[in-house]
Amino acid sequence: MALPKLAGELYQLYDQNKYDECQRLLPAIKMELIKHNLLVPVPSNSKTPDQLNDLKISERILEIGALSSLLSHNYAGFENFFASLRPFYTSTVLHGKSETNSDATKIIALYLLYLLSQGLISKFHVELETIYNSPSFNVDKDKYLNYPIDLERNLMEGNYIKIWKLLQHEDSLPCKEFHLFTQTLINTLRYEIAKSIEKSNDSIPVSNCRTLLYFPQEQSDRAFEEALKQDLEVEDWEFKNGIIYFNNKASQSATTTDNTSVISNVLNYAEQIESIV
């Protein structure tokens, strides 16, 4: 089947939200791109207007591949398609200077969110440095890129209330795909707070811990304990008579000093958080 016909079928399936069918069609399309020397932009295939137009079509096919992978929860596929898109996004003949709010910056932002949701902070910073050093994108004015950047900055600074607000208002997300990472990022936020609480306390009332971790107060202690074990992999917290006891006394003395400022901020926010929860 010729490339134009395959591409047309892919566009139609994507517009119809048939993401799994897109995934099944994409391997054949990638083979056609390889046959036509369109999988990677190089000087030899990006000279004429017709060649550049073909490369833009190839880029759109790969973007649909990335987005359909993400929307069908195929995260390995998303990573692979993003890797294929890198040469296109770094090509100065395909992307002009100071581009903002484009499909390219949307997919880059989604990749940043993916890294953040997986706790891959070092890779996040490497990717961010690459973007800032690229003349193709205006990071400061891009609504897509600013969302993961704001999340990561507030996470590093311990501004948990700001992160919670960013994650709770899905109607203000820059695009619908961003909500795919909301729950994972909420768990990441809770995990960071839980580590701080554990390292800085011998025990804490269950109600206080529930508030600090942004769980509803009407949730039972048993349900709260199960949620912690399932979502945050908390196994050594002992729930007893409305109190949580932490089994980390051996390491606590070495870590308390480093975490005092963080947990102090969390505890100072407790009354404000109650009004949110």
C-alpha positions as CSV (number, residue, x, y, z in Angstrom):
1,M,0.0,0.0,0.0
2,A,1.4,3.4,-1.0
3,L,2.5,5.9,1.7
4,P,-0.1,8.6,0.9
5,K,-3.0,6.1,1.3
6,L,-1.5,4.8,4.5
7,A,-1.0,8.3,5.9
8,G,-4.6,9.2,4.9
9,E,-6.0,6.2,6.7
10,L,-3.9,7.1,9.8
11,Y,-5.1,10.6,9.9
12,Q,-8.7,9.4,9.7
13,L,-8.3,6.8,12.5
14,Y,-6.7,9.4,14.7
15,D,-9.4,12.0,14.1
16,Q,-11.9,9.2,15.1
17,N,-10.0,8.6,18.4
18,K,-9.2,5.0,17.3
19,Y,-5.8,5.0,18.9
20,D,-5.3,1.2,19.1
21,E,-6.0,1.0,15.3
22,C,-3.4,3.7,14.8
23,Q,-0.9,1.7,16.6
24,R,-1.5,-1.3,14.4
25,L,-1.1,0.7,11.2
26,L,2.0,2.6,12.2
27,P,4.7,-0.1,11.7
28,A,3.8,-0.4,8.0
29,I,3.9,3.4,7.7
30,K,7.3,3.5,9.3
31,M,8.6,1.0,6.8
32,E,7.3,3.2,4.0
33,L,9.1,6.2,5.5
34,I,12.3,4.2,5.6
35,K,11.9,3.2,2.0
36,H,11.4,6.8,0.9
37,N,14.3,8.1,3.1
38,L,11.9,10.2,5.2
39,L,12.4,8.8,8.7
40,V,15.3,11.2,9.5
41,P,15.8,14.7,8.1
42,V,19.3,15.1,6.7
43,P,20.8,17.7,4.3
44,S,20.3,15.4,1.3
45,N,16.6,15.1,1.8
46,S,15.7,18.6,3.0
47,K,16.8,20.9,0.2
48,T,13.7,21.5,-2.0
49,P,10.3,22.7,-1.0
50,D,8.8,19.3,-2.0
51,Q,11.3,17.5,0.2
52,L,10.5,19.8,3.1
53,N,6.8,19.2,2.7
54,D,7.4,15.4,2.7
55,L,9.4,15.7,5.9
56,K,6.6,17.7,7.5
57,I,4.2,15.0,6.6
58,S,6.6,12.4,8.1
59,E,6.9,14.5,11.3
60,R,3.1,14.6,11.6
61,I,2.9,10.8,11.2
62,L,5.4,10.4,14.0
63,E,3.5,12.9,16.2
64,I,0.3,10.9,15.7
65,G,2.4,7.8,16.6
66,A,3.5,9.5,19.8
67,L,0.1,10.8,20.8
68,S,-1.8,7.6,19.9
69,S,0.8,5.6,21.9
70,L,0.2,7.9,24.9
71,L,-3.5,7.8,24.6
72,S,-3.5,4.0,24.4
73,H,-1.2,3.9,27.5
74,N,1.7,2.5,25.4
75,Y,4.4,4.5,27.2
76,A,7.3,2.5,25.7
77,G,5.9,3.4,22.2
78,F,5.6,7.0,23.2
79,E,9.3,7.1,24.2
80,N,10.3,5.5,20.9
81,F,8.3,7.9,18.8
82,F,9.6,10.8,20.8
83,A,13.1,9.6,20.0
84,S,12.3,9.5,16.3
85,L,10.9,13.1,16.5
86,R,14.1,14.5,18.0
87,P,15.9,15.0,14.7
88,F,12.8,16.8,13.3
89,Y,12.4,19.1,16.3
90,T,16.1,20.1,16.2
91,S,16.1,20.7,12.5
92,T,16.3,24.5,11.8
93,V,14.9,24.1,8.3
94,L,11.7,22.5,9.6
95,H,11.3,24.7,12.7
96,G,11.9,28.4,12.8
97,K,13.0,30.5,15.6
98,S,11.1,31.1,18.9
99,E,8.2,28.8,18.1
100,T,5.5,28.7,20.7
101,N,2.3,26.7,21.5
102,S,2.8,24.2,18.6
103,D,2.3,20.5,18.2
104,A,6.1,20.1,18.7
105,T,6.1,22.0,22.1
106,K,3.0,20.1,23.2
107,I,4.7,16.7,22.6
108,I,8.0,17.9,24.2
109,A,6.0,19.0,27.3
110,L,4.2,15.7,27.4
111,Y,7.6,14.0,27.4
112,L,8.7,16.2,30.3
113,L,5.6,15.3,32.2
114,Y,6.3,11.6,31.5
115,L,9.8,12.0,32.9
116,L,8.5,13.9,36.0
117,S,5.8,11.3,36.6
118,Q,8.4,8.5,36.6
119,G,10.7,10.4,39.0
120,L,13.4,10.7,36.3
121,I,14.5,14.2,37.4
122,S,18.0,14.0,35.9
123,K,16.7,13.1,32.5
124,F,14.1,15.9,33.0
125,H,16.9,18.5,33.5
126,V,18.9,17.2,30.6
127,E,15.9,17.5,28.3
128,L,15.1,20.9,29.7
129,E,18.6,22.2,29.1
130,T,18.4,21.0,25.5
131,I,15.1,22.9,25.0
132,Y,16.4,26.1,26.5
133,N,19.5,25.9,24.3
134,S,17.4,25.4,21.1
135,P,16.7,28.5,19.0
136,S,13.5,26.9,17.7
137,F,11.4,27.3,20.8
138,N,10.5,30.2,23.1
139,V,10.2,28.3,26.4
140,D,9.2,31.3,28.5
141,K,6.2,32.1,26.4
142,D,5.0,28.5,25.7
143,K,1.9,27.4,27.6
144,Y,2.7,23.7,27.1
145,L,6.3,23.8,28.2
146,N,5.6,26.1,31.2
147,Y,3.3,23.5,32.8
148,P,5.8,20.7,33.5
149,I,8.5,23.3,34.3
150,D,6.3,24.9,37.0
151,L,5.5,21.5,38.4
152,E,9.1,20.5,38.7
153,R,10.2,23.8,40.2
154,N,7.5,23.7,42.9
155,L,8.3,20.1,43.6
156,M,12.0,20.8,44.2
157,E,11.1,23.9,46.3
158,G,8.6,22.0,48.4
159,N,5.7,24.2,47.3
160,Y,3.2,21.4,47.6
161,I,0.0,23.5,47.7
162,K,0.9,25.1,44.4
163,I,1.5,21.6,42.9
164,W,-1.8,20.4,44.3
165,K,-3.7,23.3,42.7
166,L,-2.0,22.8,39.4
167,L,-3.0,19.1,39.4
168,Q,-6.6,19.6,40.6
169,H,-7.8,22.1,38.0
170,E,-7.9,19.9,34.9
171,D,-10.1,22.4,33.1
172,S,-7.1,24.7,33.0
173,L,-4.7,22.1,31.5
174,P,-3.1,23.3,28.3
175,C,-4.4,20.2,26.4
176,K,-6.4,17.1,27.1
177,E,-3.5,14.7,27.0
178,F,-1.9,16.3,30.1
179,H,-4.6,14.7,32.3
180,L,-3.1,11.3,31.6
181,F,-0.3,12.1,34.0
182,T,-2.4,13.8,36.7
183,Q,-2.9,10.8,39.0
184,T,0.7,9.6,38.7
185,L,1.9,13.1,39.5
186,I,-0.4,13.3,42.5
187,N,1.1,10.0,43.8
188,T,4.6,11.5,43.2
189,L,3.6,14.5,45.2
190,R,2.2,12.4,48.0
191,Y,5.3,10.2,48.0
192,E,7.6,13.2,48.5
193,I,5.5,14.5,51.4
194,A,5.3,11.1,52.9
195,K,9.1,10.7,52.9
196,S,9.5,14.1,54.6
197,I,6.9,13.2,57.3
198,E,8.5,9.8,57.9
199,K,12.0,11.2,58.3
200,S,11.1,14.0,60.6
201,N,8.6,12.3,63.0
202,D,8.4,9.3,65.3
203,S,4.6,9.3,64.9
204,I,1.7,11.4,63.7
205,P,-2.1,11.4,64.1
206,V,-3.8,9.6,61.2
207,S,-6.1,12.6,60.6
208,N,-3.1,15.0,60.3
209,C,-1.3,12.7,57.9
210,R,-4.4,12.3,55.8
211,T,-4.6,16.1,55.5
212,L,-1.0,16.5,54.7
213,L,-1.2,13.9,52.0
214,Y,-4.3,15.4,50.4
215,F,-6.7,12.5,51.2
216,P,-10.3,13.3,52.2
217,Q,-11.0,13.4,55.9
218,E,-14.1,11.2,55.5
219,Q,-11.9,8.3,54.3
220,S,-11.6,5.5,56.9
221,D,-8.3,4.8,58.5
222,R,-8.3,1.3,57.0
223,A,-9.0,2.7,53.5
224,F,-6.2,5.3,54.0
225,E,-3.8,2.6,55.1
226,E,-4.6,0.5,52.0
227,A,-4.2,3.5,49.7
228,L,-0.8,4.3,51.1
229,K,0.4,0.7,50.6
230,Q,-1.0,0.5,47.0
231,D,-0.1,3.9,45.7
232,L,2.9,5.0,47.8
233,E,4.3,1.5,48.6
234,V,4.3,2.3,52.3
235,E,4.8,-1.0,54.1
236,D,6.4,-0.1,57.5
237,W,4.0,2.4,58.9
238,E,2.1,1.1,61.8
239,F,-1.5,2.3,62.3
240,K,-2.6,2.0,65.9
241,N,-5.4,3.7,67.8
242,G,-5.6,6.7,65.4
243,I,-1.8,7.2,65.4
244,I,0.8,6.3,62.7
245,Y,4.1,5.1,64.0
246,F,7.2,5.1,61.8
247,N,9.8,2.4,61.9
248,N,12.8,4.5,60.9
249,K,14.4,5.4,64.2
250,A,17.8,4.0,63.2
251,S,18.2,6.4,60.2
252,Q,16.2,9.3,61.6
253,S,19.0,11.0,63.5
254,A,21.1,11.3,60.3
255,T,18.3,12.7,58.2
256,T,16.3,14.9,60.5
257,T,18.4,18.0,60.0
258,D,18.3,17.8,56.2
259,N,14.5,17.5,56.2
260,T,13.5,19.9,59.0
261,S,12.9,22.9,56.7
262,V,10.8,20.8,54.3
263,I,8.6,19.2,56.8
264,S,8.3,22.5,58.7
265,N,6.8,24.0,55.6
266,V,4.4,21.1,55.1
267,L,3.2,21.3,58.7
268,N,2.8,25.0,58.6
269,Y,0.5,24.5,55.6
270,A,-1.8,22.0,57.3
271,E,-4.5,24.5,58.3
272,Q,-4.6,25.9,54.7
273,I,-4.7,22.4,53.2
274,E,-7.8,21.5,55.3
275,S,-9.7,24.2,53.5
276,I,-8.7,22.7,50.2
277,V,-9.5,19.1,51.1
